[in-house]
Amino acid sequence: MKFPEHLKKIRRDLHPLFLPRPDGSNTCHIDLSLENRELDQVDLSHTRGLDQFVFGKIKEKGATYGFGGYMEDRAVYRRSPHFAPPTGPARSVHLGVDIWVSAKTPVFLPLEGRVHSFRVNEAHADYGPTIIMEHQVQGLPFFTLYGHLSPDSLHGLFEGKMVKKGAAFCRVGNFPSNGDWPPHLHFQLITDMQGKHGDYPGVCIPEETEIYRRLCPDPSVFFSELGH
């Protein structure tokens, strides 16, 4: 059985990551793909310009949340050498989903887990404060990553700490301390941490998309009310 099928069996038992639960009535799609020509008019090198674009869309739709991004090929990462080094291929394919929402919004753990690791990833446009949780479903371990958090989200954490399903265990951060992004949660599903701690690639080069599609399956099962 493929890994996502294990999660589908418990989708009704998952606690929403946000309250009220993101659904079709309070959430709009945010398109940061290369195909979105609206972005040609946005200065992506400045966080405030991107913030105005994202939250302008949310306000225009009368929504609470913006959502999207899984396996989306984006130009926005060119703003940082963290993704576009002087030599070598640039990373541009997003491996998780983004939930754009006001800073300080609580994030709830969707199912019981333990703290695998945490870190402040300080490179420009990186995750900023990050928590990685380890879970098990039917004996199968997997991980969820929460990036762009508030600095106080890491207070009191230790590796191995158990956290109950539904606990408000962290909060959405604000720029610049969240990696210098408009407020949002980067949420990613990971099947194999590959020995990494406190960090895991959230963006890959296009040539490695299929490799990471297996390592980071579509997390849409956590957002079933959005029609996924």
N, C-alpha and C positions, 0 to 999 in steps of 0.2 A: 504494500500500500504506500502511495506517495505521501510525503510528509504533510502537505496541506489537507489531505483527507482526514488525518488525525484531528486537526483543529476543527474541521467542519463538524465533527461529531459533538463538539462541546460549544459550538458558537452561541447557543442559547444561554449557556452558563457564564459567558464572558461579561465582566462588568465593563460599562462604557469608560473610555479614557477620559471623557469630559462629561460634565453635567451642566445644563441639559444635554442629553445624548445628541450628537450630531446626526441630522437626518435631512431629508429632502426639503423640509420647510425652513431650516435655519442655516443651511450650508450651501455655499456656491463653489464652483470649480475655479481654481486659479491655474491658468495656463502659462507656464514659464518655458515652454518648449521653443526650439529654434524656429518652428513654423509660425509662431505667434508674431505677426508683423507689428502689433501694437507696441511691442517691446523695443522697436526701433526708435521710438520717441522717448524712451526712458534711459537716463544716465545710470547704467547698472553699476558704475564704479562707486557711486555714493549711496550709502544705505538709506538715507532719508528719501531719495528719489524712488527706490524700490519699495520702501514702506508706503509712500503715497500711492503708488500703483496698486499694491496688494490691498491695502485697506480702503482705497477708493473703490475698488471692485466690490469688496464686502459691503460697504455702505450703500453703493448703488443698487445692490440686490436686496438690501434690507436684511442681510444675514448676520449671524453671530460668528460663523466660522468660514474660512476658506480651506479648500482641501484639494489635494492632488499630488502628482509628481512621480508615481512609481514607474521606473524605467524610462523616465522622461529625459531626452537629450536636451541640455540647456547651455545657453551662452553665458549665463550669469556667473559661472565659476571662473571666467576669464579675469574677474576682478581681483584675483588673488594668486600669487605664485604657489600657494599651497596646492592648487589644482592644475595650474599651468606653468610648470617650471621652464626656465630658459632653454633647457635641452630635454628631449624626450617627449612622448605624447602627452597631450592634455587630457585630464579626466573631465568628463562632461555628463555621464549618464547617472541619474539619481537612483539610488538603490532602496530607498524607503518611501514613505509618504510624509507630506508636510501638512500639519493642521495649523493654519494661521489664525491666531486669536490674541486677545489682549494680554499684555504682560501681567504676570502674577496670577494668571488663571491656574487653579489646581489641576493636577494630572492624577488620575486614579489608576491603580494597578488592575489590569484586566483579569488576572488570575494569580493565585498564590505563587510566590517565588522567593528566592533568596538573592541577596546582592552578590553578583559575580564580581563586579569591579566598578570603579568610578574614577573620574579624573577631570581636571580642567584642561581641555585641549586648547592651547592658547594661540596657535597659529592664526593669522588673520583669515576670517571666513571659515574657520574650523568649527567644531561643535560647541566650543566653550565648555561650561559645566555639563558633564555627561554621566549617566548612570546606565549600567548594563545589568539586567536581571536574568537569572536562570530559572527555568520552569521545567516541569515534566508533564506530559500528557500520555497516559497509557504506557508509562515507563520510558517514553522517548524524550530525551532532554533537548531543549532548544533555548534560545535567548531572545530578549527584546531589548532594544537600545533606545534611550531617550536622550536626545541632544538639544542644545540651545536652551538650557535650563537657567533658572536664577541661581546665583552663587550660594544662597542659603539652602538650596535643595540638597547639598552635599553634607550639611551639618549633621553630625550624629550617626553617619553611616559607617559601617565596617563590613568587610568582605565576609559573607556567610550570614549576614543578618537576614532573618526571615521577615517577610512582609505579607500581610494578609490581603486576599482579594478585596478590592474596593477601597483600600486605604489611599488617602490623598498623600502620596509619598514624595511629590516634588511639585515645582511650579514652573510655568513658562517664564523664560528670562526676557530681558530687554537689551537693546544694543546700547553700548558696545560690549558689555560683559558677557553676552550670550554667543560670542564669536563674531559679533558685529553684523547681525541680521535683523530684519524686522521681526517682531515677536511671533514665534511659532514653535511648535514641537516637531522635531524630526523623529519619526517612529519607524523602527526597522526591525524586521524579523531575521534571525540568524540561526542557521542550523549547526555551524561549526565555527567556533571562535578562533581556530587555528593558532592557539597559543597567545592570542592578544589579550591585553588587560586595559580596561578603561577607554578603549578606542577600537574602532573597526571601520574599514572604508565605507563611507556613505555615498561615494561617487567613484565610478570606474571609467577606464578608457573604453570607447565604443567596441573595440576588438575583444574585450573581455566580458561583454554583456551576458552571453549565455552561461559562462562560468559562474558569474555572480547571481544570475537568475536562479540557479540551483542552490547556491549558498544563502541567498536572501530571497526566499519565496514572497510572492504577493501577499501583503498583510491585509487584504481586503476583508478577510473573515472577521477582523476586529471592528469592521465598520459596515455591518450588514444592513443597517438602516439607511445607508446611502445607496442601496440598490446594487451592491457588489455581490 
